[in-house]
Amino acid sequence: MRWHEWGGASISQTATRPGHGGADESPLTRILEDATHGPLGLPDADRRRLYLWLDANAPFYGVYSRPEQVAQREGAAVPLPVIQ
């Protein structure tokens, strides 16, 4: 087993790579830049704020256990995480 892999799974499942996630792949980014919405005049500072939000893990599912992540991805309600 290589140092960056565990349990037979590759780190590519959990690691982020530049250009593969966040604002770079968000449908919201494409919408804000398309011909219909781009001319609306969203200030550059606001656009950058949105991109930062997307890049700062906005897609996080909100739960850490694999079964709860799968349930949430499928649209099921999951309990809030316990506050430590």
Secondary structure as GFF3:
##gff-version 3
##sequence-region A 1 84
A	DSSP	three_ten_helix	11	13	.	.	.	ID=ss1
A	DSSP	three_ten_helix	22	24	.	.	.	ID=ss2
A	DSSP	alpha_helix	27	33	.	.	.	ID=ss3
A	DSSP	three_ten_helix	38	40	.	.	.	ID=ss4
A	DSSP	alpha_helix	44	55	.	.	.	ID=ss5
A	DSSP	alpha_helix	66	73	.	.	.	ID=ss6
###
